[in-house]
Structure formats: C-alpha cells, structure tokens
Amino acid sequence: MRMSLISMVQLDDEGYSTSFGKRGWKISKGALVVAKGPKIGTLYTLTTLIGKSDLAAVTKEENSADLWHKRLGHMSEKGLKILVDKNLCPGLKSLNLDLFEHFIYGRQRRVSFLRGGHDRKKNVLELVHSYVFGHVNVKSLGGASYFVTFIDDASRKVWAYPMKNKSEVFRIFQKFHVAVERETNKLLKCLKIDNGGEYCSNSFKEYRNRFGIKHEKTVPGTPQQNGVAERMNHTIMEKVRSMLSNSGLEKNFWAEAVMTACYLINRSPTTALDGDIPEEVWTSKNLNYSHLKIFRCEAFVHIPKENRTKLDDKSMKCIFLGYVDEDSVYHLWDPVKHKIIRSRDVIFNESEMFKRIVGELEVKKVIDRFEEQQDNIPPIQENEQQIQQHEEQQVENDGQQEEGILQESIQEIQPDNAPP
C-alpha cells in the first residue's frame, strides 16, 4: 500500500466492514476478505492484501463516475447527476465522464424533430402502452427473435418479455395482467396498442371484454401515435447496443441485455417524470443501488456442498448478465456448461473489466496523439534527380568503406620485416 494510514470512515462509506480482535484484524466486503493481519503487541499489522492493486485503488475505482456509468447501463451524465444529487450512488462525489465509443455506438441518432406533448396519467395502470419489437436477425440464447414491452403511463415503468413468435403476445399479456394487478391491488383500465395482428385476435378481444379493459389503437401508418412505446423501445435498444459493445459478448446475448436494460431504465431518472425514477413512482419506496454491477463482469458463484465433493472448488467463475426482481439475486452465464443460472451467493470482480475499458481508452488516446503528430510532419518532397544523386553518393561511400577495410586487412597479414 502506498499509504500507512487507512480511513475507517471512508471504508465504512464504501460498504466495507472492519473487525478487530485478540488474534488480529481484517477488512471485508460481503464474503470477500480484502486485507488482514495479526496483532503484535499493541499494534495491528498488515500481512495480506488481496488483489493486484492496493485498497486505495479499489476504493477509487468504486467511486469512479465511469464505473457507475457502466453499472447503470451507460446512463447519460444528466441522469447520473440526478442520482448523485439524491445520494443514490454510494461513494460517488463528482462527475467527470470520459467519452466512450461504446456509448456512441449504442446511442448516436439523427437530430430529432419537435414532437407534441403527452398528458401523463396520474394513477398507475390507468393506461398501459404496448409494442412488439422484431424480427431480430440473431436468435437469443433461448431462441427468441422478438420481445414485447408494456409501459405504465403514470410511472413509466417498463416490462419486457422475449418471445420466439408474435403469437405469444396474448399469453404473455395474460401473465403480465395478473402480476401487475396483484402487485398494486389496482385494475388495468386501458391498453394502447398499434394495429398489429398479434393484438387483434378474437381470443385477445374476448379477454379484454371479459375484464373490462379498454383499448386504444393507432391510426394505420402512424406509429408516432404510440410514441411512448416507440421511444421506450429506442431507449432499450440504445442501452443493449452499448452494453454488448462494451462487454464484447456475442449478439445472441441480446435478450439478456434487454432484460437488464429494462431493470436499469426502471431505476434511472427520466424527463417524462421531471427527473423522478419509475420504480420509485411505481412502488412508492426508496431504492438501493449498492447491488448494481457492470454487465458481463466476472462473477464467482458459490457451489452448494451437496453439488461438490470435499476436494472440489467451492466456487466457479461465471459471467454476470443481469438481475432478478428478488433482492440480490443475479442472472449468470456458466461458460463451461453453457447455461444460465441464478444465485445470490456471488462475489464480483469488476476491476478487471474496468481496467480493460480504461486501458482501451488510454490506448486510443495514445493512437490519436500519434496520428495527430504524424499529420503535423511536413511531407518529404524528393524528385527523381535527388533520389538518383542520393543513391550514387551511397554507393560511393560504400566503396570507399570497403577499400579501407581491405587495406587494413593487408597490413595485418604482412610481417614486420617484409619489403614494402
């Protein structure tokens, strides 16, 4: 460590726990022991520091605006500032975001036209927007080529469901309808949709009539009338492109990225709510962001004792893909067995991915500086005559050098008493 002093207050603010006892002391975060040492006399000494970098570097990374930017699915600086002002990003004191290519790849768009306003509903489930996105030319891990979204107009909370065929929309809507009404104890009153055939089947129509759900359709050829759903799908796909570009994962992970993007959108400030957060409006509860991690970072998952022998490893390395609605339950990808697993007993390693991203940025800066220097070097202008004179001079110099070497060799061979 570079410093001989440790700030316990700063460690506590970052979520680390420190314990002192007769035998020694340790600093830990969750199940991971970061540093420890024995007690010698009246002093606690440091003998072990886990990791390649020191604890100060770990704390600095966790306080980084760039790190939180990635944890939140490449959120804009404006949105991140709102969360910082609300003290929702532990340890983040200031904003100084670098411009990342992954953010541009996912979000660059044409200059927008002015659009008319929309009077947002006051009560949840008073109006729900829905839209089907697809066909996606790369099938997901589960074989999906589409996904359907539902957006509550009052809270702007979004739900997404990947599906293999558009015909699954009706079944998914039934599942969504039951879940949200039970969660809120309120009735879904109106569904705003486009004119897609997946919404216009007789079974769908009978279901809406049975539960008294009104439906609003857009005029054919004017998807702008369902602008809330259209813009939400654009936002989701912007995050998905940025997350996949940043992570380096194959495109068939797009469905997992969609689900994670929706989870993060629901926890991001939005101008539609004047800076409020959809999940807080939906639940009327304060949110906790301490469990957020970078998409695709390393995750070490605990293996239950019933699934291993006494000599087997107690954890396996996986890839973090997203969240489950339950507290601190994560979606992970097992690269060995090629399957998705769910677990809450996970230790994350964001530092390696964070260093790789920062390293890519530094390399790009060096390349840009080099190219700029090359552009400032004046071009060398040589005509054919100058080139020929240069070659003749080089041949003459080489001949003189060879002749000198030959004379020195003859002098070394001749004896001292040899006649000149």
C-alpha positions in Angstrom: 0.0 0.0 0.0 1.2 3.5 -0.8 0.0 5.0 2.5 0.5 3.8 6.1 -2.9 5.1 7.2 -6.4 3.8 6.5 -9.6 5.9 6.7 -12.2 3.7 8.5 -14.8 6.3 7.8 -14.2 6.0 4.0 -14.2 2.2 4.1 -17.5 2.3 6.0 -19.0 4.6 3.4 -17.9 2.2 0.7 -19.6 -0.8 2.3 -16.5 -2.4 3.8 -16.7 -3.9 7.3 -13.7 -3.8 9.7 -13.2 -6.1 12.7 -10.6 -6.1 15.4 -9.9 -8.9 17.9 -7.3 -10.5 20.1 -5.8 -12.5 17.3 -5.8 -9.8 14.6 -8.0 -7.7 12.3 -9.5 -7.9 8.8 -11.3 -5.7 6.3 -14.0 -7.5 4.3 -16.8 -6.7 1.9 -19.5 -9.4 1.9 -17.8 -12.7 1.8 -14.6 -11.3 0.3 -11.7 -10.6 2.7 -9.7 -7.6 1.3 -7.0 -7.2 3.9 -6.0 -8.8 7.2 -3.2 -9.1 9.7 -2.2 -10.3 13.2 -1.9 -8.3 16.4 1.7 -7.8 17.5 2.0 -6.3 20.9 -0.2 -3.2 20.9 -0.3 -2.8 17.1 -2.3 -4.4 14.4 -0.1 -5.1 11.4 -0.9 -5.8 7.7 0.4 -9.1 6.3 -2.0 -9.8 3.5 -3.6 -7.6 0.9 -5.9 -9.4 -1.6 -5.6 -8.4 -5.2 -3.0 -6.9 -7.5 -3.7 -3.3 -6.6 -4.0 -1.8 -3.2 -7.1 -1.0 -1.3 -6.9 2.7 -2.1 -7.1 1.8 -5.8 -10.1 -0.4 -5.2 -11.9 2.4 -3.4 -11.0 4.8 -6.1 -12.4 2.6 -8.8 -15.7 2.1 -6.9 -16.0 5.8 -6.6 -15.5 6.4 -10.3 -18.2 8.1 -12.3 -17.2 5.9 -15.3 -17.8 2.7 -13.2 -21.3 3.9 -12.2 -22.0 4.9 -15.7 -21.4 1.3 -16.8 -23.2 -0.2 -13.8 -26.3 1.8 -14.8 -26.2 0.6 -18.4 -24.4 3.6 -19.9 -26.7 6.2 -18.4 -26.3 9.8 -19.6 -24.3 12.3 -17.5 -27.6 14.2 -16.8 -29.3 11.2 -15.4 -26.2 10.2 -13.3 -26.1 13.7 -11.9 -29.7 13.4 -10.6 -28.8 10.1 -8.8 -25.7 11.7 -7.3 -27.8 14.7 -6.1 -30.1 12.2 -4.4 -27.2 10.3 -2.8 -28.2 7.1 -4.6 -24.7 6.2 -5.8 -22.6 5.3 -2.7 -19.3 7.0 -2.7 -19.7 8.9 -5.9 -19.0 12.6 -5.1 -18.4 14.2 -8.5 -18.9 13.6 -12.2 -16.2 13.5 -14.8 -17.3 11.1 -17.6 -14.9 10.3 -20.5 -16.4 9.9 -23.9 -16.6 6.1 -24.6 -17.0 4.7 -28.1 -19.4 2.1 -26.8 -21.8 4.9 -25.7 -21.7 6.4 -29.2 -22.2 3.0 -30.9 -25.3 2.4 -28.9 -26.9 5.9 -28.8 -25.9 8.1 -31.7 -29.0 9.2 -33.6 -30.2 11.8 -36.0 -31.3 15.2 -34.9 -34.9 14.9 -33.6 -37.9 16.9 -34.8 -40.1 18.7 -32.4 -42.8 16.4 -31.0 -46.1 17.1 -29.4 -46.7 16.6 -25.7 -48.5 13.8 -24.0 -50.6 14.2 -20.9 -49.3 11.6 -18.5 -51.9 9.7 -16.4 -51.9 10.3 -12.7 -52.6 6.7 -11.5 -50.7 3.5 -12.2 -52.4 1.0 -14.6 -54.8 3.7 -15.8 -53.1 3.4 -19.2 -50.5 0.8 -20.4 -48.7 1.1 -23.7 -47.5 -2.0 -25.6 -45.3 -2.6 -28.6 -43.7 -5.6 -30.3 -40.0 -5.3 -31.4 -38.6 -7.6 -34.0 -37.8 -9.5 -36.0 -34.2 -9.6 -34.6 -31.9 -11.3 -37.2 -29.9 -13.1 -34.4 -31.7 -15.5 -32.2 -31.2 -15.2 -28.5 -29.8 -17.9 -26.3 -33.3 -19.1 -25.7 -34.3 -18.9 -29.4 -36.2 -15.6 -29.2 -36.5 -13.3 -32.2 -38.9 -10.7 -30.7 -39.7 -9.0 -27.5 -42.9 -7.3 -26.3 -42.9 -4.3 -23.9 -45.5 -3.0 -21.6 -45.1 0.6 -20.2 -47.2 2.0 -17.4 -48.1 5.6 -18.4 -48.2 7.1 -14.9 -44.9 5.7 -13.6 -43.2 4.9 -17.0 -42.1 1.5 -15.6 -41.3 -0.9 -18.4 -41.6 -4.7 -18.6 -40.1 -6.7 -21.4 -40.7 -10.3 -22.4 -38.6 -12.1 -25.1 -40.6 -14.5 -27.4 -40.0 -16.7 -30.3 -43.1 -15.8 -32.2 -45.6 -12.9 -32.2 -48.4 -15.3 -31.4 -47.1 -15.5 -27.9 -48.2 -11.9 -27.1 -51.7 -12.9 -25.8 -50.3 -15.5 -23.4 -47.7 -13.0 -22.2 -50.3 -10.3 -21.7 -52.4 -12.6 -19.5 -49.3 -13.2 -17.3 -48.5 -9.5 -17.2 -52.1 -8.5 -16.4 -52.4 -10.9 -13.4 -49.0 -9.9 -12.0 -49.4 -6.1 -12.0 -52.9 -6.2 -10.6 -51.9 -8.4 -7.8 -48.9 -6.3 -7.0 -50.8 -3.0 -7.0 -54.3 -4.0 -6.0 -55.5 -1.8 -8.9 -57.2 -2.6 -12.1 -55.7 -2.2 -15.6 -58.1 0.1 -17.3 -56.8 0.8 -20.8 -54.2 -0.8 -23.2 -52.8 1.3 -26.0 -51.5 -0.7 -29.0 -50.8 -0.5 -32.7 -52.7 -2.4 -35.4 -50.5 -5.5 -35.3 -52.4 -8.7 -35.8 -51.0 -10.1 -32.5 -53.2 -7.7 -30.6 -56.3 -8.2 -32.7 -57.1 -11.9 -32.4 -60.6 -12.9 -31.2 -59.2 -14.5 -28.1 -57.4 -11.3 -27.2 -60.5 -9.3 -27.8 -62.7 -11.6 -25.7 -60.2 -11.4 -22.8 -60.2 -7.6 -22.8 -64.0 -7.6 -22.9 -64.2 -10.0 -20.0 -62.1 -7.9 -17.7 -63.3 -4.5 -19.0 -60.0 -3.4 -20.4 -60.4 -0.6 -23.0 -58.1 -0.5 -25.9 -56.7 2.4 -28.0 -55.4 1.8 -31.5 -53.2 4.0 -33.5 -54.2 5.1 -37.0 -52.7 2.8 -39.6 -49.4 4.1 -40.8 -48.9 6.4 -37.9 -46.8 4.6 -35.2 -45.9 8.1 -33.8 -49.3 7.9 -32.0 -47.9 5.2 -29.8 -44.9 7.4 -29.2 -44.3 6.4 -25.5 -43.8 2.7 -26.5 -41.8 3.7 -29.6 -39.4 5.9 -27.7 -39.0 3.3 -24.9 -38.0 0.6 -27.4 -35.4 3.0 -28.9 -34.1 3.6 -25.4 -33.9 -0.1 -24.6 -32.1 -0.9 -27.8 -29.6 2.0 -27.3 -28.7 0.5 -24.0 -28.5 -3.0 -25.4 -26.1 -1.9 -28.2 -23.9 0.0 -25.7 -23.8 -2.9 -23.3 -23.0 -5.5 -25.9 -20.3 -3.3 -27.5 -18.8 -2.6 -24.1 -18.9 -6.2 -22.9 -17.6 -7.9 -26.1 -20.3 -10.6 -25.8 -21.8 -12.2 -28.8 -25.0 -10.8 -30.2 -27.0 -13.8 -29.2 -26.9 -12.4 -25.6 -29.3 -9.6 -26.7 -32.3 -10.9 -24.8 -30.4 -10.9 -21.5 -29.2 -7.4 -22.3 -32.8 -6.3 -23.0 -33.9 -7.6 -19.6 -31.0 -5.9 -17.8 -31.6 -2.7 -19.7 -35.3 -2.6 -18.6 -34.2 -3.2 -15.0 -31.8 -0.2 -15.2 -34.3 2.0 -17.0 -36.7 1.5 -14.2 -34.1 2.8 -11.8 -33.0 5.7 -13.9 -34.3 9.3 -13.8 -36.5 10.3 -16.7 -37.6 13.7 -18.1 -41.1 12.2 -18.6 -41.4 12.2 -14.7 -39.5 15.5 -14.3 -36.4 13.7 -13.0 -38.2 11.1 -10.9 -37.4 7.4 -11.1 -40.0 5.0 -12.5 -39.5 2.2 -9.9 -39.9 4.7 -7.0 -43.1 6.1 -8.6 -44.5 2.6 -9.1 -43.7 1.2 -5.6 -43.5 4.5 -3.6 -40.4 3.1 -2.0 -36.8 4.4 -1.9 -34.3 2.4 -4.0 -30.9 0.9 -3.2 -28.2 0.9 -5.9 -25.4 -0.9 -4.0 -26.1 -4.2 -5.7 -25.5 -2.9 -9.2 -22.6 -4.4 -11.2 -21.1 -3.9 -14.7 -22.8 -6.1 -17.3 -20.6 -9.1 -18.2 -18.1 -8.6 -15.3 -16.6 -11.7 -13.7 -18.7 -13.4 -11.0 -17.6 -16.2 -8.7 -20.6 -18.3 -7.7 -20.7 -20.4 -4.6 -21.3 -24.1 -5.2 -23.6 -25.7 -2.6 -21.9 -28.5 -0.7 -24.5 -31.0 -2.0 -23.2 -30.4 -5.5 -19.5 -30.9 -4.8 -17.1 -33.3 -3.1 -14.7 -32.3 -0.3 -11.9 -31.7 -2.7 -13.8 -29.7 -5.3 -13.6 -26.0 -5.6 -16.2 -24.1 -3.6 -16.9 -21.6 -6.4 -17.0 -21.4 -10.1 -16.3 -18.5 -12.5 -19.3 -17.2 -14.4 -20.3 -14.0 -16.3 -22.8 -11.6 -14.8 -25.8 -10.9 -17.1 -28.5 -9.3 -15.0 -30.8 -9.2 -12.1 -33.9 -11.0 -10.8 -36.6 -8.9 -9.2 -35.9 -10.5 -5.8 -33.4 -8.8 -3.6 -29.7 -9.6 -4.5 -30.5 -12.5 -6.9 -28.5 -12.4 -10.1 -28.6 -14.0 -13.6 -25.2 -15.5 -14.5 -23.8 -17.4 -17.5 -21.8 -20.6 -17.0 -19.3 -20.6 -19.9 -18.4 -24.2 -19.2 -21.9 -25.8 -19.2 -23.3 -23.1 -21.5 -26.4 -22.4 -19.4 -27.9 -19.5 -17.4 -28.0 -19.9 -13.6 -29.5 -17.9 -10.8 -27.7 -17.3 -7.5 -27.4 -14.8 -4.6 -24.1 -16.1 -3.3 -21.9 -14.3 -5.7 -18.6 -12.4 -5.4 -18.0 -10.0 -8.3 -14.7 -8.8 -9.8 -15.5 -5.6 -11.7 -11.9 -4.3 -11.5 -10.5 -6.4 -14.4 -13.2 -5.3 -16.8 -13.0 -1.7 -15.6 -9.2 -1.7 -16.2 -9.7 -3.2 -19.6 -12.1 -0.5 -20.6 -9.9 2.3 -19.2 -6.9 0.6 -20.9 -8.7 0.7 -24.3 -9.5 4.4 -23.7 -5.8 5.2 -22.9 -4.6 3.2 -26.0 -7.0 5.2 -28.2 -5.7 8.4 -26.7 -2.1 7.4 -27.5 -3.0 6.4 -31.1 -4.9 9.7 -31.6 -1.9 11.7 -30.3 0.4 9.7 -32.6 -1.8 10.3 -35.6 -2.0 14.0 -34.8 1.8 14.2 -34.7 2.1 12.4 -38.0 -0.4 14.9 -39.6 1.9 17.8 -38.4 5.0 16.4 -40.0 5.6 18.1 -43.4 5.8 15.6 -46.3 9.2 14.9 -47.8 9.4 16.2 -51.4 12.1 14.5 -53.5 12.3 14.4 -57.3 13.8 11.7 -59.3 17.1 13.5 -59.7 17.6 14.0 -56.0 16.8 10.3 -55.4 19.4 9.3 -58.0 22.1 11.6 -56.6 21.4 10.1 -53.1 21.8 6.5 -54.4 25.1 7.3 -56.2 26.5 9.0 -53.1 25.6 6.0 -51.0 27.3 3.6 -53.5 30.5 5.8 -53.5 30.6 5.8 -49.7 30.1 2.0 -49.5 33.0 1.5 -52.0 35.4 3.8 -50.0 34.5 2.0 -46.8 35.2 -1.5 -48.4 38.5 -0.3 -49.8 39.6 1.0 -46.4 38.8 -2.3 -44.8 40.8 -4.2 -47.4 43.9 -2.0 -46.9 43.7 -2.6 -43.1 43.5 -6.4 -43.7 46.6 -6.4 -46.0 48.6 -4.5 -43.4 47.7 -7.0 -40.7 48.7 -10.0 -42.9 52.2 -8.6 -43.9 55.2 -9.5 -41.5 57.1 -6.7 -39.8 60.3 -7.4 -41.9 58.5 -7.7 -45.3 59.7 -5.3 -48.0 57.3 -2.5 -48.8 
